[in-house]
Amino acid sequence: MLPTPDILSTWKKFDDFPMDTLTKAWYYHQTDGKKQRSVELMREHRSKLGVTGNCFDLAIWLLDEFKKDGVDAYPVGHDIDNDGAHVAVVAVNEKGNRFLCDLGDQWLTPILIDSKSEDFSEEVLSGFFPGAKVQIKTVEQGIEVLYHRPNGKVSRQTYNLDPIPFDVLMAAAERSQNNIYRKPLLECRLPYKNEIAHWEFYNWESFLSTTEGLFPDSPLDTIDEWVDRIFQKTGYDRQFLHDALKIYEKLRG
């Protein structure tokens, strides 16, 4: 179920890339033009500010990197035409096997999704997703991912594996970047003991998800405190964090 080296080498370039909605709120107020950034501009912001972006940013960037590395890849997702849209990437190796590559949900590594492959398994697997085991099941039009949490809870997500046409992807991306939900979100992968865990900041609370369970952080009261905490987890530029969080503070009402 693990990715082949050609796919993994590209994926590993993004190991320290968080997923966030802070960048889109910040950039929304930086331009009167299109809100979906080009890969070139995303690279520039990453270099100057340390920031990444939301699932659309990450998928578009990953697709570009796969193309540069000579790997066939295309966008997939679910609910692509509404506010609950999520987008990821399917990469195809030299043998024609497909692998789900989802930076938006902060997977640890791509996973095989071709049920006809002799390497495919519907067993519950560890090492693919931070803080949970995963299981891949084939369903009509795509796959269903089951996330098995340490507390016994199982959540599900379905991906339509039909390739999303590029114009449809970009239209959905533009719509997403113009939709600033009032609750800020940032997720990143962090070392914890002998594993890579999942840290999340959502709606002014934060917590760490591990294979041992979920550990809430202590509450914070000020923007400056949140800037410090998020900076420690991500290395994002402090002034950027302050400006982005101020936008969300106003939306909080």
N, C-alpha and C positions, 0 to 999 in steps of 0.2 A: 504493500500500500504506500510505501515511501516513494518520493520522487526520484527520478533518475538525475544524474549529475548535471546534465544540460539545463534542466529546469531549476534544480536547486541552486546552482551557481548564480543565476539571475535573482532568484528569490532572496538569497542571503544578503544582497545589497540593501535590502529594506528591513533587515532585522531590528534596527534601532529606530524605525519610523513609527511614531504613534499615529493614531487616528483621532481627529478632533473636529469639532464644529466651531472652534474659536477662530480659526483662520478665515472661514467664510464670512463670519460676522465682521471681522476686522477688514477684510478685503472689500466687502460690500460697500463700506464707507470710504474706500480709497479710490473708486472709479465710478464714472457715470456710464461706462460702456458695459461690455459683457462681463458677467460675474464668474463664469468658468475660466479659470486661468489656463494658459498654455503650459505645456511641459517645461518649456524654456523659462517661463516666469516662476513656476513652482520650484525649479532648480535654484533660481536666483534667491527666492525667499528662504529656501532651505539653507543656502550658503550664508546669507546675511543674518537671518533670524532664528534658524534652527527648526523652523516650523514645517509641517507636512500638509495635512488637509483632511477632508472627509472621504467617504468610500469612493465617490466619483473621482476625486483628485487622485487617490491612490491607484484605482483601477486604470485610469488613463495613463498615469505615469508608468505603471508596471507593464502595460501593453507596449508602450514605447520602448521600454528597456528590453522586453522579450524580442521585439522587432530588431533592435540593434544587435542582439546576440544571436539572431538567426533562428529563433524558436517560434513556431506557429502558435498563435494565441488569439483568443477572441473574448469579448465581454459577454457575461451572462448575469442573471439576477432574478429578482422577483418584484412584483408590484412596480414595475419600472415607470408606469405612467401615472403614479399618484404619490402622495406625500410620504408613504411608507416605503418608498423605493430603496432597494439595496442592490448594489452591483459588485460583481467580483470578476475573476478572469479564469478561463479554462486554457491551460497550456497543453500542447500535444507533443509528445516526445518522438524520437526517430522511429519507434516501433508503431506509432499511431495510437498509443495509449493516452487517455485524457486525464489531467490532474486539475482538481479545483484549487485555485490560488486566491485566498480571500484575506487581503490586507485590512480591509475595512472592519472585519470582525477580529483582527489581530491573531489569526492562526499562527502556530509556531512553524508550520511547514505545509507545503501542498500535500494533497492526498489523492490517491488513485480513485477514479469514479467509474471506470469501465468495468461493468459487471461481467463482460465476456473474457476479460483478461484472467489468465491462470493465477495471477497474484492478487486478484480481488477477493475481499472477505467482508462479510456482514457482521463480523465479530465486533465487540466493544473494544476499542483500542485506546491506549494512552500514548502521550508524546506528540500529539498533533495539535492539541488546543490547550491553552493555559487554564489550569484550574478545573478541568473536566476531561472525561474520556468521551470519545466520539464513536458513532456508529453510522455507516453509510448504507442507506437502503434505496433501491431503485423504485421509482414511482413513474406514473404516466407523465411524459414530457420532461422528466428530469430525475433528480435525486432528493431524498429527504435525509437531513442530518439530524441525528439524535444526540443531544449533549447530556451525558450522565454526570451529574454533580455529586460531590462527596456526601451530601446529605440525603441522597437517594432521589432527589428531584430530577426529572427528565424534561428537557425542553426540546422543541423541534423547529426546524427551519427547512423550507423547501426551495430548491433552485430550479428554475426552468432552464434547461440546458440548450435551448435554441439560441444560436448566436444573435446578439442584439446588433442590428445594423448601425453603422457608425453615426449616421445622421440622427437616428432615434436615441442613441446613447448621448450625443452632445445636446440634444434638445432636453432630455431628461436631466442631464447634468446642469444645464443652465437654469432649469426650473428649480432644482434642488438648491443651487447656490443663491437663488433669490428668496428662498423660503427660510427665514431665520426663526427657528423654534426657540421659545423663550428660555428653555432649560439647557444650559451649556453642557457639553459632553467632551470628554477626552479619555481615551483608553491607550494604555501602553503595556508592553511586555517587560517585566523586570526580573532579575535574578532573585531567587528566594531559596535559601538552603541549597538543596540539590536539584532544584527545578527552575523553570521559568514560569513565573506567576503573571497574573493579569491585574493591573491596577486601573481603577476607573474613578474619574471625577464626573459626577452627574448631578445637576440641580443643587449645587452647593453642598454636596456630601461626597466623601470618597472612601474607597475600601479596596482591599486586596483579596483577590480570589486565588486560592491555592488548592492543591490536592488534599490539604488538611482541613479545608473549610474556608469560610469567608471571615475576614478580619476588618471591621470598620475602623476608620481613622477617627481621631478625636475631632470634635466640631471646631470650626473656625468662624470668626466673626467679621473679619475685615478683608478687603480686597488685597491689601499688602500681605496678609498672612497666606492667602490663597496663591498669590504670586510666588512666594517663597516655596510653598509646598509643591506646586506644579513645576517650578524651575528645578527643584531637586530631583524630580522624577524624569523630566524630559530635556532639560537644558535649553528650553525655549527662551528667547530674549525676554528679559524682565519688562521692558517698556511695552513690548508687544502684548505680553500677558496682561499687564495693567490696562492697556487700552481696550483689549478684547473683553476682559471681564467687566469693565465699566459699561460697555454696550449691553451686556447681559444683565448687569445690575439695574439699568434703566428699564429693560424689558420685564424685569421681575416685578416692578410696580410697588 
